[in-house]
């Protein structure tokens, strides 16, 4: 179960951010390119290198925004369901007191 701290942030989110930072800061994460791809990219001109960098950004940005949008929608729906489940005592009828 996800535990919440005093200020509302979950320990799970902090752990996930820490794990993501640890995975992206390793030297193995940067050494995953193919040697032939690297040589072809290095041998091409500056225009091709810039096009390759732009292409990587163009292909990376939409999935990131979709990922963020899905988590925002899930978080909002979770809050809405939690609000619907809480029923004040004054709104409960005498038949629910049993």
C-alpha positions as CSV (number, residue, x, y, z in Angstrom):
1,X,0.0,0.0,0.0
2,X,1.2,3.5,-0.7
3,X,1.8,5.5,2.4
4,X,1.4,9.2,2.5
5,X,3.7,11.6,4.4
6,X,2.6,14.7,6.2
7,X,2.9,17.0,3.2
8,X,0.9,14.7,0.9
9,X,3.7,13.3,-1.1
10,X,3.9,9.5,-1.2
11,X,7.0,7.5,-0.3
12,X,6.4,5.5,-3.4
13,X,6.9,8.5,-5.7
14,X,10.0,9.5,-3.9
15,X,11.4,6.0,-4.3
16,X,10.5,5.9,-7.9
17,X,12.2,9.2,-8.6
18,X,15.3,8.0,-6.8
19,X,15.4,4.7,-8.7
20,X,14.9,6.5,-12.0
21,X,17.8,8.9,-11.2
22,X,20.0,6.0,-10.2
23,X,19.3,4.1,-13.4
24,X,19.9,7.1,-15.7
25,X,23.1,8.2,-14.0
26,X,25.0,4.9,-14.6
27,X,27.7,4.5,-17.2
28,X,25.9,1.5,-18.6
29,X,22.9,3.6,-19.5
30,X,25.1,5.7,-21.8
31,X,26.9,2.7,-23.4
32,X,23.9,1.1,-25.1
33,X,24.6,2.4,-28.6
34,X,25.6,0.2,-31.5
35,X,29.2,0.7,-32.7
36,X,28.2,0.8,-36.4
37,X,25.4,3.4,-35.7
38,X,27.9,5.5,-33.8
39,X,30.5,5.4,-36.6
40,X,27.9,6.3,-39.2
41,X,26.6,9.2,-37.2
42,X,30.1,10.4,-36.4
43,X,31.1,10.2,-40.1
44,X,28.1,12.2,-41.3
45,X,28.2,15.9,-41.5
46,X,27.0,18.4,-38.9
47,X,23.7,18.8,-40.6
48,X,23.0,15.1,-40.4
49,X,24.1,15.0,-36.7
50,X,21.7,17.9,-35.9
51,X,18.9,16.2,-37.8
52,X,19.5,13.0,-35.8
53,X,19.4,14.9,-32.5
54,X,16.2,16.7,-33.6
55,X,14.6,13.4,-34.6
56,X,15.4,11.9,-31.3
57,X,13.7,14.8,-29.5
58,X,10.7,14.7,-31.8
59,X,10.2,11.0,-31.1
60,X,10.8,11.3,-27.4
61,X,8.5,14.3,-26.5
62,X,5.0,12.9,-27.4
63,X,5.4,9.7,-25.4
64,X,6.5,11.7,-22.4
65,X,3.5,14.0,-22.6
66,X,1.2,11.0,-23.0
67,X,2.8,9.4,-20.0
68,X,2.3,12.5,-17.9
69,X,-1.3,12.9,-19.1
70,X,-2.2,9.4,-18.2
71,X,-0.8,9.8,-14.7
72,X,-2.6,13.1,-14.2
73,X,-5.9,11.5,-15.3
74,X,-5.4,8.5,-13.0
75,X,-4.5,10.8,-10.0
76,X,-7.6,13.0,-10.6
77,X,-9.9,10.0,-10.9
78,X,-8.5,8.5,-7.7
79,X,-9.2,11.7,-5.9
80,X,-12.8,11.8,-7.3
81,X,-13.5,8.2,-6.3
82,X,-12.1,8.9,-2.8
83,X,-14.4,12.0,-2.5
84,X,-17.4,9.9,-3.5
85,X,-16.7,7.2,-1.0
86,X,-16.7,9.6,1.9
87,X,-20.3,10.2,3.1
88,X,-20.8,12.6,6.0
89,X,-22.6,11.2,9.0
90,X,-25.4,13.9,8.7
91,X,-26.3,12.5,5.2
92,X,-26.6,8.9,6.4
93,X,-30.1,7.8,7.3
94,X,-31.1,6.0,10.5
95,X,-31.2,2.8,8.5
96,X,-27.5,3.0,7.9
97,X,-26.7,3.3,11.6
98,X,-27.3,-0.4,12.3
